[in-house]
Amino acid sequence: MKTFVLIPRKYVDFVDEELALVKTIYGSIVDYIIVKNTNSKTYLSKDKIEKIKSRDFDKLVVMDKLKPSQFINLARELKRDIADRIMVILEIFANHAGSREALLQIELARLRYTLPLIKEAIRYAKLGELHGFLGAGRYGYEKYYTMLKKREARVRRELEKLRLIRGIRRKARVEAGLPHVVIVGYTCAGKTSLFNTLTGLSKPVGPEPFTTLSPKSYRVNYRDVDFIVTDTVGFIRDIPPEVIESFYATLEEVSEADIVVNVVDASKKLSEVISEIETGKEILRRIGAYNKPVVYALNKIDKLQSLNNVLDEVGKYLREHDDIVPISCAKKLNIDLLLDKIREKLVVKGYKSNEEKNIRA
């Protein structure tokens, strides 16, 4: 499939990252352009639409969130399939979903995003403006809309049941006196690699975004302190609210954690490293986990020429009680220092070692 990509000006410094998301799903990219100004009705100006019409491509991918009216009008003008940034992200999620819960979360996100689009299509159909392309007719759209609403309700009910089960398991961990350490970070930063290093497991890792969708938990013992470590779905710049809400069960693990380990790919350009840290802080704020103790694990230091420069710059953007530990999961560098820092923070929070528990008993 030949894909043409539109990238909004706000992502001009992250073009490679946006194109990587598209390539994960569609593979071949014919070309891309930076969109400086958008049109409220068709996203693109008429001149740009006419220029794009002559290009040889099968699918247009807009790495921005399209309004329902923009989506329909642009599709009518170009007579080609269209996907926006949210659709791309959800498609990536779908390709990596391994559990029933992850599949349901993805389906719910798709339903939440599709319903306003179908509602807008109904409005156009009533006006008689959807003949031919995208023209299923008024009654066809209304029937489809009703079916999707019923499916959304069923998915929500099933997810609630799964969340209750997750809550029971989490409560059992708390009652057992086991602290909870959750691994977060930008997609492809090395979160699952760190999880495997800490636990000795071999969970799937990969260079493509969002290899991890469902949280994975495992008990770890270090210097006579036991804790549960959980790997979570990766962060991404401007993560859509629809995805945040639909992945509530995953993100709930973060809001309930005792300590957050934020994995950062330190091998990237310094500006990107800082941007990803700021993105992570914003997402933690949105899910109610901003005040948690945070340890920043600067991963891939084996690829750096000047570590001190990165440490100095990153330190300027952290809170007073945050900590930084430079590591390399690939080379197993400073993993013991990271574990020491986790243990230190757990002790400060009042968790005791197994030996202290036995003496107290």
N, C-alpha and C positions, 0 to 999 in steps of 0.2 A: 504494500500500500504506500503510495506517494503522499507524503505529509508536508503541508506548508504551515509554518508556525508564526503567530503574531505574539510579540513580547512587549508588554507595556513599558513605558519609560522608567517606571519605578524599579524595574529589575535589570536596568542596563548594566549594572555592576555584577550581576549574577546570571549572565546569559548562559554560561556553560552549565550551571546548576539547573536552570529551567529546561534547557535542551536535553540534559541527561534524564530528566523526568519523562519527557516525551519519548525519547529513544527507548526507555524501559518498556514501553507499551507498543509503540508503532514502528520502531526500528529505523526505517529510511526517512530522512528529512530532506526534502527537495531544496528548501531555502527557508530563511526567516527574515522578518523585518521588525524594526523597533517602532512601536506606535507611540508617537509623541502626544497627539491629541485625539480624544475619542468623541464619537457622536452619540448622543443620548438615545437615538432611535435604532441605528444600525451598527454602532460601535465604531465602524470605519466611515470615513467621508466617502461621498459618491465617487470622487476621482480615484481614490485608492481601491474601491470595490471594482471599478472598471479595469484598473491595471491588473488586479489579482485574477479577474475572470479569465484573462488570456493565458495565465500560467497553467502548466500541466501538473495537476495534483488531484488526489482523490478525497483528501480530508483536510479540513482546516482546523488547526488547534490554536485556540486563543488562551494564552497563559495569564488569564485574568478571570474574574468572576463576572459572567455576563448576566444582565437582567433578562428575565423571560422575554420581554419585548425585543431586546437586542438579538437574542438567540434566534427567535422566529424570523425577524426581519432580515437578518444577515443570511440565514439559510434560504429564504425565499429569493434573495438577490443572487446568491452564488450558485444555487441549485446543487450544493454539495453537502456531504456530511460535516457536521461541526461538533467539536468537543471543547469545553473550556477547562480551566485549571482544576476545578473541583472534580469534574468527570475523570480527568487524567489520574488524579490522586486516588480516587475511589477504584479506578480500574487496576491500578498498581496494588492496592489493598486486596482486591479480589483475587489477583494472581498469586498472592502470598498467603492467603487465609488458610489456616490449617485446622482450626477448631470450629465446632458448631457455633460457639459464641462469636468468634470473629466474623463468620459468614453472616450471622444475623445482624451484627453491628454494621457491616458494610451494606447489607440490604436496607436497613433502616435509614442510613445516610442517603442512599440512592433515592429511596422513596421520598424522603423529606425534600430533596433537591428537585425531583422530577415533578412533584405535585403542583408547585407554582407554575412550572412550564406548561403542564397540561391545562391548568386553569386559564392561562393566557391564550392557549390554542383554542379553548372553548369560546373565549371572547371574540377572537378573530373569526371563528367559524360562524358565530351568530351574526357577525357583520358581513358574512359572505366573502371574506377575504382570504380564504384558505383553499381555493380550488387548486387541483393539481398537486404540486409539491407540498408535502406536509398536510395535505387536505383530506383528513379522514372523515370530515363532516362533523357537524355539531353533535349528533347523537352518538357517533362513534367515540368521540372524545369524552363525552359525559359518562358513558358506560365505563370507559377505561379509567376515568378519574374515580368513580365510585368503587371500582374493583381495587384500585391502589389504596384508597382510604381504608378499606376493610383489611387489606393485607398489612398495612402499617399498624393497625390496632393489634392484629395477631402477633406480629413480630415484637411489638413492645411488651405484650404479655409474656411471651416466651423469654425475652431478655430479662424481665423482672425476676422470673423464677431462677434463672442462672445467676443473677446478682445476689439473690438471697442465699444461694448455695455458697457463692464466693464469700459473702459476709460471714456465714457460719464458720467457714474454714479460717478466715482471718481472725475471728473471735477466739477460736481454739488456739491459734498461735499466741495471741495476747495472753490468754489464760494460762498457757504453758510458760509464760514469762520470757518468750523469745522476741527480742527486738526485731524491727523490720527495716532493712536497708534496701532502697530502691535505686536502680540504675536508670538514669534518663540521659537525654542528649540528642543532638541533631542526628538525622538519619545518616548512616554510613560513617559515624564517628568511631565506631568500634565497641558499642555497648555489649553486643552478644559475645564478642571476643573477650571482653573483660569478664562477663558472666561465666564463660567457659573456663577462664584462667582461675577465677576465684573458687569455682565449684568442682573443677576437674571433669566437667561434662563436655559433650561435643555437639552442642546445638548448632543448627545450620547458620552459617554466616555467608555473606556475599557482598560484592561491590555494588549491586543494584539497591535502590532505595527500598526501605520498608521490608527487609527480610523477616523482621519480627513484628507480628501483629497481636498475638495473644501473649499476655504476661506469663513468664516462666519463673517459678520460685523453687528454691533449694536451700537446705540447711547447711550452714558453714560453721566450722569451729576453728577459731584462731586464738592461740595463746589462752586456752581454757575459757574463751567466751564464745557462746553459741549465738548465732543470729540467722535470720532468714534473708536471703538476697533475692531480689526480683528484677528481671529484665523486662523492659516495657517498649511500646511502640515509639519510633523515632519522632523527634520534633521536625518541623519544617517551617520555613518562613511564611508568615501570613496563613497559618493553618486555618481553614474555614471553620466557622462556628458549627456548621452542620456536622463536621467530622469530630470536633471536640465533644459535642453532646452525645453522638452515636457511640463514641469510644469511652463513654463515662466509666464503664466497668474497669477498663485498663487504667485510666487516669486516676480512678479512685484509689488504686494501690499507692499512687504518689502522695495523695492528700492524707493518707492514713499512715505514711511511713514515719519512722523515727529519724532517719538520716537519708538525705538525697545525695547520690554520687552522680554528678553531671559530667559525662564524658565529652571532651572537646577534641576535635582533630587539630592538633597544633601544627601540623605540617602544611596547612593552607596558608594563604596570604594573611598577614596580620589583621588587615581590615575585615576579612571574612571571619577570622577567629573571634574578633570583638563582636561582629554582627551576630554570630551564632550564640554567643554568650547572652547578648541582649535579647535575642529571640527566646532563648530558654527561660530567662528571667520573666519575660512577659507571659509566657505560657504557664509558668508556675504561679504567677499572680492570678491568672484567669481561673485556674482550677483550685485556688485556695491553699496552695502549698508554698507560698512565697517566704513565709517565716520559718520554714524548716531549716535545720542545720545543713549546710551544703558543703560538700568537698568536690572541688573541680579537679577532675583527673585529665590532665593534658596529655592525650595519647599521641603515639607515633613520634616521640621525641628522637627516635633513632634516625629520622629523616631530616632533623634540624641541624643547621650550621651554628646558630647562635641561640641557645636555650635561654640565657639570661635576659636577652632583649625581649623575648616573648613573655617571660615571667614578669618582668617589670611593667610591660604594657598591659597585660591582662590584669595585674594587681590593681590597676587604677580603676577598673570597672566593677570590682567586687565589694561586697559589704564588709564591715569590720570583722564580723564573726565568721566569714567564709574562709575556707582553706584551699590551697593549691598544692597538688602533688603531680609532678611530671612523671609519666610512665610510658612504657611501650609494651602493649599486649603481645605483639609479634615476637619481641626479643625478651619478654618476661623481665623488663627493667623496672625497678622500684615498686614492684607489686607488694613487697613486704612493708614498704613505707606507707603505701595506701591503706593496707590492712591495719597498720599501727594507728593511723589517723582515725580510721573508722572505730577501732577499739577504744581509743582515747575519748572520742565523742560519746560513745555508748556509756562509758564509765561516768563521764560528766553528767549524763542524763539519769544516772542512778542504777544502771544495770550492773549486776555483779558477775564475777567469774564463777565457774562451776565449783571451784575450791571454796570460795567465800560462801556460796549457797550451802555447801555441805557442812561447813563449820557452823553456820547459822542454824541449820537444821539440827 
